[in-house]
Amino acid sequence: MTAAEISRIAGVTRATVSNWRRRHDDFPAPSGGTDSSPLYNLEEVRAWLASRGQRTAATPSGELRTVLRLREPSGAGASDLLLLVLAAARRPADDLAGLLALSDDDLVKQANDAAAGVADVVPDTEPARFTAADTAVLRALLLCVRDEGAQTALGVLAERELEDSAAGGAYRTPAPLADLLARLIPGSPARVLDPACGSGTLLSAAAARGARELYGQDSLPVQARRTAVGLTLTAREGSDVTVRTGDSLRADAFPDLTVDAVLCTPPYGDRDWGHDELAYDPRWAYGLPPRAESELAWIQHALAHLEPGGHAVLLLPPATASRSSGRRIRAELIRSGALRAVAALPPGAAIPLHIGLQVWVLQRPEPTRPAHRTVLFVDTAGEPTAPARGGSRADAVDWARVTERIVSAWTAYAQDPDGFEARAGVARAVSVVDLLDDVVDVTPARQVRASQADIDPQELALKAAAAREELATAVRTVAELAGTAPWDTAGASARAWRTATVSDLARGGALKVLRAAPVSARATAAEAEETSVEAGADAGERRPVLTGDDIAGGTGPTGQAPVAQAEQLPEIAVGDVLVRNLVGGSGPVARLAGEAEAGALLGTGVHLFRPDPARLDPWFLLGFLGSEANLAGASTGSSTLHLNPGRLRVPLLPLAEQRRYGEAFRHVEALREQARRARDVAEETARLVSGGLTGGQLVPDST
């Protein structure tokens, strides 16, 4: 365990742990790691703390996290421990106290018996086999269930499972996205299937909306068991939970099952999905999916499990909508009326975060009803993100807005497909005839953009007029700033001054230079688990991080970090000077931190300079550190220039004179910011007017 982990279980600061190491000769010696990052034996540390009367400050869940992280690789896995959570949840607290009082051998025997008693939650999986090496984990798990509840223990195991599963490409569906997908199923389906259930997020969302029969299958046994245990603990009384292990395409565990609804986020881009061996499978009613189109196999698998009229909602990559290899199957889905809607999500909604995924809504055709004549398209890919509270791009998605736009459009369309009124730039119902062209491209942006003629001329004219007025105001502001020049000529020759390097100024205490230390992803995740709980936060809570791209793009902090990285990433304060590590490219290189940046963490691609205000004026420092000549002289590299912050030079001037320079630099920065704003408004004005002229909403002035 690390020194940071020792500080958490002891309830002290890291500085206190450092003092213990220096002042107490009997403090446990490192058992691994490096000189700069030593690792200690957990039991030795506990014994030392106990000998000094230092009681552990870790919560039961925090203790479970620590023990899980430090257990032997050959010890009990998350899959076995999940069964024990379920078994423990069915016992009263007194029984759990009795188990905790048993000897190690008796505890192992009782744990194996208890797990075997609930093993049928996922049939045909390996039974749990706990050994004496697992006693620490077993005790921590039972204590967590007794004191904090089964759901808390399940959440801790899920964190460990997600860390391991992510390395193999398995990721959990964000809860807001799962809720969105579940809300797209009309009515209140009683029976729901997820053939690639993962950790069960979609089935949980369906259960929350009233589903009573829940069926799931996953190729990973630990995921299947996680789903089964989680649903068994949370589903309403009387619900029927059935989860199986296996590859749904190759070994369908429910070959004869038909349900009211299917929810699924299938694996993407899987070329080894069984193309050859499944060539004559009866599920391919719309055509044999090409080898590179596994997503079309999952679509047809979902449709095959639906009752006539039942709905399926799948989360798919955008290429499924346009790849030429899938054109014929897309055409059959449209022609038969099986494809009802496609909605585009903004990038960051789910892994992979850089791609805007799509939601497909399908319906198994009813033989007695005519095929649908239109398909709904909803485009939220360009939706603005929510104000950053510190988190991933997924955290920044404005889920309330995205959900409202997609659900409201789909609800209105489902009630009256023929009478659906297009929503300019957001939603449009396109006729089957128009879709069945040479490419059969069902990308929402392509279809929604085609509805330019649906935009109201008066509405567009008002938007264009407002943008033009905003542009005029921005231009006037730039002109006012440009007309005021708080500077003058230096005379016949340029002024010269003595300078000092940043390294010299730092040694003299005039400023501090800080930079984020790189941290391994695994260590970061591990520390986040424990810190977030002990701080009373959710395990997924994040802190905002300012990156080099934020400085270049002129945005606020858009990065994220687990709360545990607050100990390893410097916190930005008002008055800090922030400079990108990579010099060159477009956009600003330096920025003075204000209220918008205060409290955010420093990203790994940014240098922070914290001046002593009694010796250095912040605006003066920003101006000189960000100058092109200074940056060029302090950078190394050929195609990519990396900044060496210690080599930057700063003039040695009295504070009063620094402040005069600072005011000039403040004026220059205001001019630069207003010029950027005017440029952006000009682009938006030109876009609106050009689109109106080409779309027929605006006409040239006749005078």
N, C-alpha and C positions, 0 to 999 in steps of 0.2 A: 504494500500500500504506500501511497505517496504522503509527503508531509501535509499536503492539503487535506487528505482524507483523515489523517491523525487529528488535525485541528477540528474537523467536523465531529468526529466521534467523541472528542474530549470537550467540545463546546468552548474552544478557545480560538484566538487568532493564530494565523500562521507565524506571526512574529514571536508569539509565546512558544510555539513548537521549536523555532530556531533557537530561542534562548535555552530551552531545555537541552537541546543537542549540545550547545556550547558549555553549559554550566554543570551538567550532571554526567559524571563519568559512567554511571550505570545505565544511561539511556541506551536502548537497544541499538546495536550496530547495524548498518545497512546490510540487507541480505541480497541485494541485487541493484539493478539500475546503473547509473553513472555517478561520477563525483558531483555533477551539477544537478542531477535529478535522481537521488537515491530512492530505493524502495525498501520497505521494512516489513518484517513478518508480523502479521496481524495479531497472533496469539502472544508474541513477545511484547508487543506494544500494550495490549490489554493487561497483561500481567504487570507491566511497569506502572501503568496508570493505577491499577488496583492497589499496588504496594504504596502508592502515595495518597491513597484515599480519593483519587480523581474518578468520579463516576461518569459513565458514558452519557453523552447528551443526545445520542442518535435516537430517532423515533424507531418504532418497530419496522416501518417500511424502509427507512434509511439504513437500518441494520441489515435488512434483507438484501438491499442493493449491494452493500459492501460485501457481504458473504458470497453473493452470486458472482460478483466480479472477481473475487479472489479464489474461488473454488477450483479444484483440480480439473483439467480438461476432460479427464476420464470420469468425472462425477456425474450425478444425475442431470439430465438435460431438462430444458423447459417443458418438453412434452410430458415427461413423467410428473414433474411438479404440478402441472396443470390439473392432473387427475387428483392430486392430493389436496389442491385448493377446493375442488368440488366436494371431495369427501369430507374435508374439515368444515365446509360451509353447512353441511347437513347435521353437524353435531353441536350440542349446546356448549357454552363457554366452560362449564365445569369439566366436561369430557376432555376438552382441549388442554385444560390445566393439568388433568391427570396424565395425559400423554407427555406433556412437557416435563413432568416429574419422573418419568421412566428412565431407566438406565439406557445407555446408547444402544446396546444390543436389542433390548425390548422395544425401544422406539423404532428401530429399523424394521423389526418384524411387524409391528402394528401399522407402520406406514405402508409397507408392501401389501398387507391385508386390506387396508382401507382403500388403496388405489385400485386393487383388483376388484373391489366391490363396485366400482363405478366405471370400470374399463369399457363396458359395453356402450358408453356414450359415443364412441367411435369404434365400431367392430373391426376386426381383422387388422388391428395394429399391435405392435409389440407391447407386452405387459411391462409395467414399471418394475425396475429392479434396483431398489435402494441398497446401499452397503454402508459399512461403518464409516467410510470416508464422507458420507453425506449428512452426518448427524448435525453439523453446524447449520447447514442449509435447512434441514428439516425443522430444527428448533426455531430458526428465524422465521420460516414460513408459517408455522403454526402460531407463533406469537403474533405475527402480523395479522393473520386471519382473526385471532381471538380479540385483539385490541383495536384493530382498525377496519376489519371487515374483509370479506372475501373479494369484493371488487377492487379494493386497494391492492391486495396481494396479486390479483390477476393483472392489474395494471403494471405492477413492477415486473412481473414475468413477461408481459407484453413488450415492455421497453427493451429487455434483454433480447427477446425474440426478434424484435424489429431491427436491432443493431446487427444481429447475425444474418437475418433474412435479407437486409438491404445489400449485403455483400454479394448475395446470390441473385439480386434483381427483383426481390419481392418488397413491395412497399404498401403501406396502409392507405386506403382511400380516405381523404380528409372528410370529417364528419359533415361539414356544410355541403360538400359535393354529394355525399351519400343521401342526405336529406333531399337535395334537389332531384336526384334520380328517382327516389321513391315517390316524390310528389307528382312525377310525370305519369304514373300509373293511374288511369281513371278509376273512380269509385274506390271501393275498399276490398281489394283482393284478399281472399282467405288463405289461398295456397300460393307460396312464392318459392321459386328456385333460384339459387345462384350457383352455376356450374363451375365457377372459379372463385370460391368464396373467400380465399385468403383468411384474414382475421375476423371475418363476419360482419364488417361494418355495414354493408348493404342490407344484409338480413336483419340486423338490429334496427336499421331505419325502417324496414318494412314492418317489423314487429311493433315499432312505436306507432305505426299508422294502422294497426289493427289486424295484421296477418296472424293467423293462428297455426297454420301448418308451414313450417320452415324447413326447406331442404337445401343442403349444401354439399359440394364436393370440391376437393382440392388435391393436387398432386403431392403436396408436402404434408406428411402426417402431422407435424407440429402445428401447421396452420389449421388443419381440419380439427384437431383436438382443441385448439384455442377457440375456434368458432363454436364447437359443441359445448364446451364448458361455459363460455361467455353467454351464449343464448340460454342455456339451461338455468343460469343464475338470474338472468334479467327478463326472460320472456314472461308474459302474463300467465297466470295460473290457468291450466287447461290447454296450454299450447303444446304442440307436438313438434319436437326438434329432431331432425334426422340428418346426420352428417356422415359422409363417407370419404374414404381416401382413394385417390386414383386419378388418372388422366381422363377427363370427361370426354374428350374426342375419341381416344383409343379404347377406353374401358368405361363406358357410361354406366354409372352405378344405378341409374334410374331409367332403364331403357323403355319401360312401359308407362312412365309417369307423364301425365299432362297436368298443368297447373294454370292458375289464373294469370300469373305474371312471372316474368323472368327479369332479374336484375343482375348485371354482370359487368365487370371491368376485366376483360380477358387479357392474356399476355399479348404483347405486340411483336410483330416481325419475327414470328417463330416459323422458320422454314422446315423444321422437323416436326410438323404437327400430325403427320401420318398420311400424306397425300397419296402415296402409292398403295398402301395397305387398305385405305378407306375409299378407293376409287369408285366402288359400286355400292357405297353406303346409301340406304334409302333416305337419309336425312337431306341429301343434296337435291331437294325438289326444285331448286332454282338454278342448278348447274354445278358441276364439279369445281370446287374452289381451286384456283391455280396454286402451285407450290408456294409462291411468295405472298399469297393472300389468305393467311391463316385467319384473319379477322372475319372474312366472309364465311369461313367454316363455322366460327363461333356464332355468327348471326343465324345461320341456318340451323345450327344445333339448338339455339334458343327458340326459334320458331317451331321446330319439331316437338318441343316440350309444352307448347301452349294449347289450351283449349281453343276451338274456333272463336274468334273475337277477342282472345286474350292478348295482352300487350307485353312487349319486351323493351327494356331500356338498357342500352349498352354504351359504355364510354370507349371511344375508338380514336386512333390517330387520324390526322387530317388526310393522309395519303389514301385511306380507304375510300374517300369520296371521289377521287380523281384518277387513280392509277389506271392506265389503259388495260392492264391485264384483268381487271375486275369489271370492265364495262358491261359485258353481257349479263353477268349476274345482277349488277345494279339495275340494268334495264328490266330484267324479269321481276325484281323486287318492286320496281315502280309500276310496271304494267299490271301486275297482279293486285296491286293495292297494299302490299305488305309494308312498304316503307311509308310511314306517315309523317315524320318530321325529322329534321336535322338541325341541331343548334350548335353554334360555335362558341367555345369558352375562351376567355382571355388567357394568355400565357401565364403560367404560374398556378393554375387551378389544381394541378396534380403532376406527379412525376411522369414524364420529363418536364421540368419547369419551363424550359425555353420554348416549348411548343404549345400552341393553342389547340387543345384536344377538342373532340366533337362528341355530342350526345346524339345517338340515333334512337328514335322511337319507332318501333315496329308493331304490327298487329297481324295475327294469323287470320287470313281471309276466311270469311264465312260463306259457305257454298251457296246459301240462299240469298245473299245480298250482292248487289253490283259492286264492282271494284271502285275504289275512290278515284276521283278525277283530278285531284290536286295533291301536292305535297307541301307542307309548311317548312319554311326556312327562317331561322332566327339567328341573328349575328350579334353576339356580345363580345367578340374578340377585341374590339377597340374600346371597351369600357374602361373608364379611368379607375385607377386603384384607389383604395381607401387611404385616408391619412395614415402614414406609417406610425405604428406603435412599437415598431421593432419586431421584425419577424421575417420569415421567408417571403418570397414572391407569392406563395400560396396564402400567407397571412395577410398580404396586402390586397388581395382580391376583395372587392366590395361585394361579398356574397349576397347581402340583402338586395342590392340593386340587380345583380345578375340573375338571382333566383326569381325576383319579381318579374323581370322582363321575359324570361323564358316561360315560366309557369303561366303568367297571365295570357301570353300569346297562344300557348298550347291549349289552355282551357277554353279560350274564346273560339279557337279554330275547331277543337274537338266537338264543341256544341253545335257549330254551324259552319262546316267547311266551305260550302258554296257562298255563304254570306260574309266570310271573313274579310275585314277591311285592312289593307296593308298599313303597316306602321313605318313611316319613312325612315330608311336607314337602319331599321331594326328587324322587322318581320314582314314576310310576304308569302302568300300561297301561290305556287307556280303550277300551271297545268301539266298533266302528264305528257301531253303532246309536245309542249315546249321542252320538256326534260329529255325526251327520247331522241336526242340528236346524235351526231357522230361520236361524241365523247362521253355523254351521259355523266356529266360532272355535277355532283350534288354538293359542292362546296358552298356553304351559306353565303360567304362574302360575294361570290360570283352571282348568286341568284338574287340576293337582296340589293346589290348594286344595280341590278337590271331594272329596279323599280324606281328609277330616277323620275319618271313621268308621274309617279304617284305623289311626289312632294308638292305641297300646297304653294303656289306662287307667292301669295301674300306673306306666308310664314317665312319663306326664303328671303324675300325682299326685306322684311324686318330684320332678319339675322344679318344680312349683308350691310344694312344701314347701321346697325349697332356696331358691327365690326369696323366699319369705316370711321365711325365716330371715335371708337376706342383707339384706332390707328392715329387719327388726327391729334388726340390728346397725348399719345405717346411721342409723336413727332414734336409737338410743342415743348414737352418736357425735355427732350434731347436738345432742342434748340436753346432752351433756357440754360441748361447746364453747359452747353458748348459756348454760350455767350459770356459765361462767367469764367475767368481764368485766374485762379489763385496762385499764379506763378509768374516769373519774369525772367528775362535773359540774365545769364551769369556774367555777361560782359564779353570782352574780346576772346577770351579763352575759357574752356570748361573748368569748373571748379575742381580742385583736387583735395583729398582728405586722407587722413590715416585710417586704415581699416584693421579689423581683427576678424579672425575666423570664428565661426560658430563654436568650434571646439574650444578655442581660447575663452570665449565669452561664457561657455558652460562651465569651464574649470573655475572661472572667476565668480560664478554664481549669478551672472546677469540674466541667464535664462537656463531652462532645462530642455533637453532634447529627448523625446520619447518616441518609441515605436513599438508596435505590437509584436510580441514574440510568437512565432509560428507554433501551433499546437496540433498534435495529431487528432484526426477525427474521432478515433476510438476513445482517446483520453478525454477529449472534450465532451463527448456524449456521456461517458461514464460519470464525469464530475457533475454534469448538468443534472443527471438523475437525482443525485443526493442533495445537491445544493437547492434545487427547486423545491423539494419537499420540505427541507428544514427551514426554508425561508417562507413556508406557507403558501407557495405558488404551485400552479399546475406543473406537471412534469414537462409539458411542452412549452412553457413560457420562454419568451425570447427577449433579447435586448436589441435596440437599434444599433447599427454599425455604419459609420461613414466610410465609404470606399473611395478609391481614386477615381472611379467612374462617376461618382456623385459630384466630386469637385469639377471634373471635366464637363459634366452635363448640367451643372448649375442646379442640382436637385438637393433635397434634404437627404438624410440617411435612409438608404434603401436596403442595406445589408441586414444580416441577422446573426445572432449568436446566442447559444444557451446562456442562461443566467450565470452559470458557473464560470464563463469566460470573463466575467467582470473582474476576477482576480488576476487574469492574465493579459487583458487588453486595457490600456489606459482609458480613463473616462475623460471626455472632452469638456472643457470649461469655457465660459465666455472670455474672449480675449486671446485664446490660443491661435497661433498661426499654423495653418495646415497646408502642407505642400505634398503634391503627388510624387511618388518615387519614380515613376516612368515619365521622363521629360520628353516633350514633343507631342505630336498629334494635335487634334483640334480641341478647343475648349480651354478654359482657365487651368492654370497649374497650381495656383495658391488661393487660399481663402482665409478670411478672419472669422473665427467661430463666433456666432451670435446665439440668441436664445433658441433658434431652430436646431442648432447642433449641440447645445449644452446638454449633458447627460448621456449622449450617445457614446458608444465605444469606438475606439480608433481601429480602423481596418488595417490589414497587413500591408497594403500598398500606399500608406500615407505616413509622412513624418510630422510629428507635432512639436512645435516650438512654443514653450511657455515662458514669456518674458517676465522679469521682475518689473512691475509698473513704475517702481521708484527709480529704475535705471534705464528702461527701454520702453519707448512708446509702441504699442502694438501695431498701429497703422504704419508707422515709420518702418518697423521691422518687416511687415508684410510687403511694403513697396519694394524694399531692397532685396529681400529674399526671393521675390517673384520676378525680378528683372531678368530679361533674356540673357544678357551677358553674364550675370552672376550664375544662373542655372547652367549655362553652357560650360563655364569654367569649372564647375563642381560636379560635372557628369562624366561618366565613362561609358564606353560601348561604341559599337559601330552602327548597326541597323537600329538597335534599341538602346536608348540612353538611360542609364540608371543613375540616380542622384546620390552623391556622397554628401550628406548634410553637413558633416564637420568641415568641409572645404568651402562652404558658402561664406562670403565676406560681408561685414556690416561696417559702415562708417562709424568712427568714434566721434560723436557730436554731443554737445550739452543737451540735457533733456528738453529745455525750452526750444531749442532749435529743432530737435527731433519732432516735437509736436507740430511745428510749422510745416515740416515735411509731411507729417502724418495727415494734417488737414488737406494738403494737396493730394495725397494719395487717396484719401477718402472721397474727394471730389471726383477723381479719375475713375474710381471703382463705381461710383454712382452713375457716371456717364456711361461706362461700359455696360452696366446692368440695364439701364434704360434703353440703350441701343439694341441690346439683345431682345428686350421685350418688344420694341418697335418692329424688329425683324420678324419675330414670331407672329405678331398681330397682322403684319403685312402679308405673310404667307397664308394665314387663315382667311383674310379678306379676299385675296386673289383666288383661293380655292372655292370659296362660296360663290363669287361672281362668275368665275369660269364654269363651275358646275351648273349654275343657273342659266347661263347663256347656252350651253350645250344641251341642257335638259329641257329647255323650252319655258322655264319659269321666268326668265328675264329676257328682255329684248333690248337692242341698242337704242340709245336716245335718238328720237326722230328729228331733233332740232339740229 
